Amino acid sequence: MLTRAFTLVAILLAAVVSAEAQAPTAGSPVVAIRAGRLIDPETGTISSNQVILIEGSRITAVGPGLPVPPGATVIDLSGLTVLPGLVDTHNHLALTYKDEPESNVYYFTYVMDSTPLRAIQAASNGMQMLASGFTVIRDMGNNGNYADTALRVAIEQGWIPGPTIVNSGIIIGGMGGQFWPTPEMAVDHTIVYPEYLDADTPDEMVKAVRQNALFGAKVIKICVDCKPWGYTVDEMRLFMSESAKAGLKVEGHIQTRDGARRAIEAGLWSLAHDGPLDDELHKLMAQKGIWRAGTETPIVLTGHTTKERYDRSVKGLRNAWENKVALTFSTDADYYVPGKTRGEVAIEFLQTWKDAGIPARDILKAMTTNGFACAEVEKVRGPIRAGMIADLIAVPGNPLDNIDALRDVQFVMKDGLVFKQNGVMTPGPFFNGGPVKGWRIR
């Protein structure tokens, strides 16, 4: 009986095919997009009067004057600039700390808001991000008890619209994670404590990676130096080797210069936050090709940074760009700003990049090409070319000239389906009564 049960599971798993791996099938609807201007962020070039042909979820052809197949749905974006969707390489969709009830103290949020509620918040935040043009999100922990996996699976199965999610599961760190919890919380677990996996020994480190992989993580995140003792270079390399068995990369949350130096020496895939990084460390990151997810909060988001910290972030971002560090657009957006959607909060981070004097072309590349590579989706999503998943957006201006054009996303297509048109969300086709894109466990 046990053998037959394992066989059944194997058959079910073999039948679960990712939507991204499926080629267009005969009879898939054909869409033709007329693009007035089409941007290639990799080269920083723009082409005029292009036609993009899409069958099902994939782009089949791109070029000037392509004939439109009979019966195709034509979407006229001839007055707009078309470009790939945007990427936020560090967000927390299932976390929203706020004035009421927790006075913007995240420590209380995971006590006040249950994981099921936070999963619903994540679904809403994901749609808000998509409406602002973000088609890929790396969701980097602090998401309750795997609400990030639930969101990703719901989107992938076709229950709701949302960005492509690359999620970390629960952040791994020494006991207490980023906080200093009470014994009742950290040892006795008599107070809810879902936000971190304690890993202080090699066995615990291995088990923590395997637990996250088991429960659907697509990238591993560790607290490099959230406690004074932190992780050693060898311990971080253990995380990397164990993660690699599951095909996963490791991001390190850094708080101190020494922790950042150790993380760079270990060769982590990406480093989160900009505080401890300086000219010397940027040079080392550039040499190793380590992604920088700096999360430089703009001063315009009142109450979430200080003038001193902002000036330091602007200077550091400029220094990273001058040193040719691999830059990504990353926000750490995890709070409610009255009057703004989560996507509008994220797009405000453009201000920091502008104040750092980074050219619009390089900002756009960080938000697209670099983001796709950091999220490891570049082989199936990103460039607008034949064979790729049809994720694209359109804006009235030209972001190569003025990056603020990205603040006015009028059109969003995700997986070949229109999510937003003429500035209005039209998500109906994304909602389904079942897993139309294929059932999967995690």
C-alpha positions in Angstrom: 0.0 0.0 0.0 2.8 2.4 0.9 4.6 1.7 -2.4 1.4 2.4 -4.3 0.9 5.6 -2.4 4.4 6.8 -3.3 3.8 5.8 -6.9 0.6 7.9 -6.9 2.4 10.9 -5.6 5.1 10.5 -8.2 2.5 10.4 -11.0 0.8 13.5 -9.6 4.1 15.4 -9.4 5.0 14.4 -12.9 1.7 15.7 -14.1 2.3 19.1 -12.5 3.8 21.2 -15.3 4.7 24.8 -14.7 2.8 27.3 -16.8 6.2 28.9 -17.7 7.4 25.6 -19.3 4.4 25.2 -21.5 4.7 26.3 -25.1 1.7 27.9 -26.9 -0.8 25.3 -28.0 -2.8 25.2 -31.2 -5.8 27.3 -30.9 -4.3 29.7 -28.2 -5.6 33.2 -28.7 -3.4 35.5 -30.7 -2.8 39.1 -29.7 -1.0 41.8 -31.7 0.3 44.8 -29.9 1.1 47.9 -31.9 3.9 49.7 -30.0 4.6 53.3 -30.9 8.0 53.0 -29.2 9.6 49.8 -27.9 12.5 49.9 -25.3 15.3 47.4 -24.9 16.6 48.2 -21.5 19.7 46.0 -21.9 21.0 48.1 -24.7 19.3 51.3 -23.8 17.8 51.6 -27.3 14.3 52.4 -28.6 12.6 51.3 -31.8 9.6 52.9 -33.4 6.4 51.4 -34.8 6.9 47.8 -33.7 4.4 44.9 -33.7 4.5 42.3 -30.9 2.7 39.1 -31.6 1.6 36.9 -28.7 0.1 33.5 -28.7 -1.3 32.3 -25.4 1.2 33.4 -22.8 4.3 33.7 -25.1 5.7 36.2 -27.5 6.0 34.7 -31.0 7.5 37.6 -33.0 8.6 41.2 -32.7 9.4 43.6 -35.5 8.4 46.5 -37.6 5.5 46.0 -40.0 4.7 42.4 -39.0 1.5 41.2 -40.6 -1.3 40.8 -38.1 -2.8 37.2 -38.3 -6.5 37.0 -39.2 -8.7 37.0 -36.1 -6.0 38.3 -33.8 -7.0 40.8 -31.1 -5.2 44.1 -31.8 -4.1 46.3 -28.9 -3.2 49.8 -30.1 -0.3 51.2 -28.0 1.0 53.3 -30.8 0.8 56.4 -28.6 2.8 54.8 -25.8 6.2 53.5 -25.0 6.3 49.7 -24.4 8.9 48.1 -22.2 9.4 45.0 -20.1 7.7 44.8 -16.7 9.6 46.1 -13.7 11.3 44.1 -10.9 11.5 44.8 -7.2 14.1 42.5 -5.8 13.3 43.1 -2.1 9.7 43.5 -1.0 7.5 42.0 1.8 4.1 41.6 0.4 2.6 39.8 3.4 3.8 42.5 5.8 2.2 45.9 6.3 3.1 47.6 9.6 1.1 50.8 10.1 0.1 53.6 12.5 -3.0 51.7 13.7 -2.8 49.6 15.8 0.9 49.0 16.2 2.3 52.5 15.8 4.6 51.3 12.9 6.4 48.9 15.2 6.9 45.7 13.1 7.7 43.7 16.3 3.9 43.9 17.1 2.6 43.3 13.6 3.1 39.6 13.6 1.3 39.4 16.9 -1.6 41.5 15.8 -2.1 40.2 12.3 -2.5 36.4 11.7 -0.8 34.7 8.8 -4.2 34.1 7.0 -4.9 37.8 7.2 -1.4 38.6 6.0 -1.8 36.2 3.1 -4.9 38.2 2.0 -2.9 41.4 2.5 -0.2 39.9 0.3 -2.7 39.2 -2.5 -3.9 42.8 -2.4 -0.3 44.2 -2.2 0.7 42.0 -5.1 -2.1 43.3 -7.3 -1.1 46.9 -6.3 2.5 46.2 -7.3 1.3 44.8 -10.6 -0.8 47.8 -11.3 2.3 50.0 -11.0 4.1 47.9 -13.5 6.0 45.4 -11.3 5.7 42.0 -12.9 8.4 40.3 -10.8 8.9 40.5 -7.1 11.5 38.9 -4.9 9.5 38.5 -1.6 12.2 38.3 1.0 10.8 37.0 4.3 8.9 38.5 7.2 5.7 37.0 5.7 4.3 35.1 8.6 4.1 31.3 8.4 4.8 30.9 4.6 2.2 33.3 3.4 4.7 34.2 0.6 4.5 30.6 -0.7 0.7 30.6 -0.5 0.7 33.8 -2.6 3.1 32.5 -5.2 1.2 29.2 -5.6 -2.1 31.0 -5.9 -0.8 33.2 -8.7 0.9 30.3 -10.4 -2.2 28.1 -10.3 -4.3 30.9 -11.7 -6.6 31.8 -8.7 -5.6 35.5 -8.6 -3.5 38.0 -10.6 -0.1 39.1 -9.3 3.6 39.4 -10.1 5.9 36.5 -10.6 7.0 35.8 -7.0 10.4 34.6 -6.0 10.0 34.0 -2.3 12.4 33.2 0.5 10.2 31.6 3.0 11.2 32.3 6.6 14.4 34.2 7.2 17.1 32.1 8.8 19.2 33.5 11.6 20.7 32.9 15.0 18.1 32.7 17.8 15.9 35.7 17.7 16.5 36.7 14.1 16.5 40.5 13.7 15.0 41.0 17.2 15.7 40.3 20.8 12.6 38.4 21.8 11.6 37.3 25.3 12.2 33.8 26.6 8.5 33.2 26.4 8.6 33.9 22.7 11.9 32.5 21.6 12.3 29.4 23.8 8.9 28.5 25.1 7.0 29.6 22.0 4.1 30.5 24.1 3.8 33.8 22.1 3.5 33.6 18.3 6.9 33.6 16.7 6.7 32.7 13.0 9.1 35.2 11.5 12.5 33.5 11.8 14.1 30.1 11.8 16.6 29.7 14.5 19.8 28.2 13.2 22.9 28.3 15.5 24.7 25.0 14.7 25.6 23.4 11.4 22.8 20.8 11.8 20.3 23.6 12.4 21.5 25.5 9.4 21.1 22.5 7.1 17.6 21.8 8.5 16.5 25.4 8.2 17.4 25.5 4.5 15.7 22.1 3.9 12.6 23.3 5.7 12.3 26.4 3.6 12.9 24.4 0.4 10.3 21.9 1.5 7.7 24.6 2.1 8.3 26.4 -1.3 11.1 28.9 -1.0 12.7 29.9 -4.3 15.6 31.8 -2.7 17.2 31.5 0.8 17.6 34.5 3.0 19.9 34.6 6.1 20.6 37.1 8.8 24.3 37.5 8.4 25.0 39.7 11.4 21.7 40.3 13.2 23.4 39.3 16.4 26.9 40.3 17.5 28.3 36.8 16.9 26.7 36.5 13.4 27.6 33.9 10.8 31.2 33.1 9.8 32.4 32.8 6.2 32.4 29.0 6.5 28.9 28.9 8.0 27.6 31.1 5.1 29.3 28.7 2.6 27.4 25.9 4.3 24.2 27.7 3.7 25.2 28.2 0.1 26.2 24.6 -0.5 23.0 23.2 1.1 20.8 25.7 -0.8 22.5 24.7 -4.1 21.3 21.2 -3.6 17.8 22.5 -4.1 18.9 24.9 -6.9 18.6 28.0 -4.6 20.8 31.0 -4.1 21.4 32.8 -0.8 20.8 36.5 0.0 22.3 38.0 3.1 20.7 40.6 5.3 23.6 42.8 6.4 23.8 45.4 9.3 27.5 45.8 10.1 30.6 46.4 8.0 32.3 43.3 9.3 29.2 41.2 8.5 29.1 42.6 5.0 32.8 41.9 4.5 32.3 38.3 5.5 29.2 37.9 3.3 31.2 39.2 0.3 34.1 36.9 1.1 31.7 34.0 1.3 30.3 35.0 -2.1 26.6 35.3 -1.3 24.3 35.8 -4.4 23.0 39.2 -3.1 23.2 41.5 -0.2 20.2 43.3 1.3 20.4 46.8 2.6 22.9 49.5 2.1 23.9 50.8 5.5 27.3 49.1 6.0 28.5 49.2 2.4 31.4 51.6 1.5 33.8 52.2 -1.3 36.1 49.3 -0.4 33.2 46.8 -0.1 31.6 48.0 -3.3 34.8 47.3 -5.1 34.9 43.8 -3.7 31.2 43.2 -4.6 31.9 44.4 -8.2 34.8 42.0 -8.5 32.6 39.1 -7.4 29.5 40.1 -9.3 27.4 40.2 -6.1 24.0 41.8 -6.5 23.3 44.9 -4.4 19.7 45.1 -3.1 20.2 48.4 -1.3 16.7 49.3 -0.2 17.4 53.1 -0.1 14.3 54.6 1.4 13.5 58.0 -0.1 13.1 61.0 2.1 9.7 61.7 0.6 8.3 58.8 2.6 8.0 60.8 5.8 8.8 58.9 9.0 10.5 56.0 7.3 14.1 57.5 7.1 16.0 60.5 8.4 17.8 63.2 6.5 21.2 61.9 7.8 20.4 58.3 6.8 19.0 59.4 3.4 22.1 61.5 2.6 24.2 58.5 3.4 22.1 56.2 1.2 22.3 58.6 -1.7 26.1 58.8 -1.4 26.4 55.1 -1.1 24.2 54.3 -4.1 26.2 56.8 -6.2 29.5 55.1 -5.0 28.1 51.7 -5.9 27.2 52.9 -9.4 30.6 54.5 -9.9 32.2 51.2 -8.9 30.0 49.3 -11.4 28.4 47.1 -8.7 25.6 44.9 -10.0 22.6 47.1 -8.9 19.0 46.1 -8.5 15.9 48.2 -7.7 14.9 47.1 -4.3 12.6 48.8 -1.8 12.0 46.8 1.4 8.4 48.2 1.1 6.6 46.7 4.1 4.5 49.6 5.5 1.3 51.5 4.8 1.5 55.0 3.6 -2.0 56.6 3.7 -3.1 57.6 0.2 -0.7 55.4 -1.6 -0.9 51.8 -2.9 2.0 49.4 -2.3 3.1 50.0 -5.9 3.0 53.7 -5.5 5.2 53.4 -2.4 7.7 51.3 -4.3 7.9 53.7 -7.2 8.8 56.5 -4.9 12.2 54.9 -4.5 13.0 56.4 -7.9 13.7 59.6 -6.0 16.8 58.2 -4.3 18.3 57.0 -7.6 17.6 60.4 -9.2 19.2 62.2 -6.2 22.2 59.9 -6.6 22.7 61.3 -10.1 22.3 57.9 -11.8 21.3 58.2 -15.5 17.8 57.2 -16.4 19.1 54.4 -18.7 21.0 52.8 -15.8 18.0 53.1 -13.4 15.8 51.4 -15.9 18.4 48.6 -16.4 18.5 48.1 -12.7 14.7 47.8 -12.6 14.5 45.4 -15.5 17.5 43.6 -16.9 19.4 43.4 -13.7 16.3 42.5 -11.7 15.4 39.6 -14.0 18.9 38.2 -13.6 19.0 38.6 -9.8 15.6 36.9 -9.6 16.8 34.2 -12.0 13.9 34.5 -14.3 15.8 36.0 -17.3 15.6 32.8 -19.4 11.8 32.9 -19.5 10.7 36.5 -18.6 12.1 39.9 -19.2 13.3 40.8 -22.7 10.5 41.4 -25.2 11.5 38.9 -27.8 10.2 35.7 -29.4 9.9 32.7 -27.0 9.6 34.8 -23.8 6.6 35.0 -21.5 4.5 38.1 -22.5 5.1 40.4 -19.5 5.1 44.0 -20.6 4.0 47.5 -19.6 3.4 50.8 -21.4 3.8 54.4 -20.4 3.1 57.7 -22.1 6.6 59.2 -21.9 10.1 57.8 -22.5 11.8 56.5 -19.4 15.2 56.6 -21.1 14.9 60.4 -21.1 12.9 60.8 -17.9 12.7 57.9 -15.5 9.6 59.5 -13.8 7.6 58.3 -16.9 7.4 55.0 -14.9 5.1 56.8 -12.4 2.3 56.7 -15.0 1.9 53.1 -16.1 -1.2 52.9 -18.4 -0.9 49.3 -19.6 0.1 46.1 -18.0 0.2 42.6 -19.5 1.2 39.6 -17.4 1.4 36.1 -18.9 -0.1 37.3 -22.1 -3.3 38.6 -20.3 -4.2 42.3 -20.0 -4.3 43.4 -16.4 -4.4 47.1 -16.9 -5.5 49.1 -20.0 -6.0 52.9 -20.4 -4.9 53.3 -16.8 -7.7 51.1 -15.5 -7.3 47.6 -14.0 -9.2 44.9 -15.8 -8.2 41.8 -13.9 -11.2 39.6 -14.7 -9.5 37.0 -16.8 -7.0 36.3 -14.0 -9.6 35.1 -11.6 -10.6 31.5 -11.9 -12.7 28.9 -10.1 -9.9 26.4 -10.1 -6.2 25.8 -10.7 -6.4 26.5 -14.5 -2.6 26.8 -14.8 -2.0 23.4 -13.2 -2.2 22.1 -9.7 1.1 21.9 -7.7 2.0 21.2 -4.1 4.3 24.1 -3.5 
